[in-house]
Amino acid sequence: MEDLIERDLRALCKFDDIKDGTSAGFPPAPGGFNGLMAVRQGDDVYVYVNSCPHVGTPLDWTPGRFLSANGKRIICATHGAEFQIENGMCTLGPCQGEALEKVAIQIQDGTIYVPQDAGL
């Protein structure tokens, strides 16, 4: 497993670095353009490319802040589009019916790993 992690995956952060009910932003991979964002809900973490499907702008209001005031939706800072946390589907706004690009994750020894090319 260690060789697979080193070759195909990169560490995003420790699971406990994202507090339950909050979000976090991450810079692009080396040579990449889009960063990533993550939302934690209990024991689940959802990771998406930090890019609105409407025009490609970053989603965060301020660095690392992606959620509505009640923490139940991801909000695009540019147009106010709302996305479901569990699947990234837009339920309100100019990209309604489209979805954020979901990133597959693996959690190993308390660390969240994503594919090396996530966000490229």
C-alpha positions as CSV (number, residue, x, y, z in Angstrom):
1,M,0.0,0.0,0.0
2,E,2.8,2.4,0.8
3,D,4.2,2.2,-2.7
4,L,0.8,2.9,-4.2
5,I,0.3,5.9,-2.0
6,E,3.7,7.3,-3.0
7,R,3.2,6.7,-6.8
8,D,-0.5,7.3,-7.4
9,L,-1.7,9.4,-4.5
10,R,-0.7,12.5,-2.6
11,A,-1.5,13.4,1.0
12,L,-4.1,16.2,1.3
13,C,-4.2,16.6,5.0
14,K,-4.8,14.7,8.3
15,F,-8.5,13.8,8.7
16,D,-8.6,15.6,12.1
17,D,-7.3,18.8,10.4
18,I,-10.9,19.4,9.1
19,K,-13.2,19.8,12.0
20,D,-16.7,18.2,11.8
21,G,-19.1,20.5,9.9
22,T,-16.4,22.7,8.4
23,S,-14.6,23.0,5.1
24,A,-11.0,23.5,4.0
25,G,-9.2,24.6,0.8
26,F,-6.0,23.2,-0.6
27,P,-3.6,24.6,-3.3
28,P,-3.3,23.0,-6.7
29,A,-0.9,20.1,-7.2
30,P,2.5,21.0,-8.7
31,G,1.9,22.1,-12.2
32,G,-1.9,22.3,-11.6
33,F,-4.4,25.1,-12.0
34,N,-7.3,24.3,-9.7
35,G,-7.0,23.7,-6.0
36,L,-9.2,21.3,-4.0
37,M,-11.8,21.8,-1.3
38,A,-13.0,19.4,1.3
39,V,-16.0,19.2,3.6
40,R,-16.2,17.0,6.7
41,Q,-19.5,15.7,8.0
42,G,-19.0,13.3,10.9
43,D,-16.9,10.4,9.7
44,D,-17.3,11.4,6.0
45,V,-15.1,13.7,4.0
46,Y,-16.1,15.0,0.5
47,V,-13.4,16.4,-1.7
48,Y,-14.1,18.4,-4.9
49,V,-12.1,20.5,-7.4
50,N,-12.4,24.1,-6.3
51,S,-14.0,25.3,-9.5
52,C,-17.6,26.3,-10.2
53,P,-19.0,24.4,-13.2
54,H,-20.6,27.7,-14.4
55,V,-17.5,29.7,-15.1
56,G,-14.6,27.9,-13.5
57,T,-14.0,30.4,-10.7
58,P,-12.9,29.3,-7.2
59,L,-15.8,28.6,-4.9
60,D,-14.5,29.9,-1.5
61,W,-15.8,33.2,0.0
62,T,-12.5,33.6,1.8
63,P,-9.6,31.1,1.8
64,G,-11.0,27.8,3.0
65,R,-14.6,28.9,3.6
66,F,-17.1,27.2,1.2
67,L,-20.2,26.5,3.2
68,S,-23.5,28.3,3.8
69,A,-24.1,30.0,7.1
70,N,-25.9,26.8,8.4
71,G,-23.2,24.5,7.0
72,K,-25.6,22.5,4.9
73,R,-24.6,23.6,1.4
74,I,-21.4,24.5,-0.6
75,I,-21.8,28.0,-1.9
76,C,-20.1,29.6,-4.9
77,A,-18.8,33.0,-3.9
78,T,-19.1,34.3,-7.5
79,H,-22.8,33.7,-8.2
80,G,-24.2,32.2,-5.0
81,A,-24.9,28.8,-6.6
82,E,-25.7,26.1,-4.0
83,F,-24.3,22.6,-4.1
84,Q,-25.2,19.5,-2.1
85,I,-22.3,18.4,0.0
86,E,-22.8,14.7,-0.5
87,N,-22.7,14.7,-4.3
88,G,-21.7,18.2,-5.5
89,M,-25.0,18.7,-7.5
90,C,-26.0,22.3,-8.0
91,T,-29.6,22.8,-6.7
92,L,-29.8,26.6,-7.1
93,G,-28.1,29.1,-9.4
94,P,-26.9,29.4,-12.9
95,C,-25.4,25.9,-13.1
96,Q,-28.4,24.1,-11.7
97,G,-28.3,20.4,-12.6
98,E,-24.5,20.4,-13.1
99,A,-22.1,19.1,-10.4
100,L,-18.8,19.9,-8.9
101,E,-15.9,17.6,-10.0
102,K,-15.7,15.0,-7.2
103,V,-12.3,13.7,-6.2
104,A,-11.8,10.1,-5.0
105,I,-10.1,9.8,-1.6
106,Q,-8.5,7.2,0.5
107,I,-8.0,7.5,4.2
108,Q,-4.9,5.7,5.5
109,D,-3.6,6.0,9.1
110,G,-5.6,9.2,9.6
111,T,-4.4,10.9,6.5
112,I,-6.6,11.8,3.5
113,Y,-5.1,10.9,0.1
114,V,-6.2,12.1,-3.3
115,P,-5.0,11.1,-6.8
116,Q,-1.7,12.9,-7.9
117,D,-3.5,14.5,-10.8
118,A,-6.6,15.8,-8.9
119,G,-7.3,19.3,-10.0
120,L,-4.9,19.3,-13.0
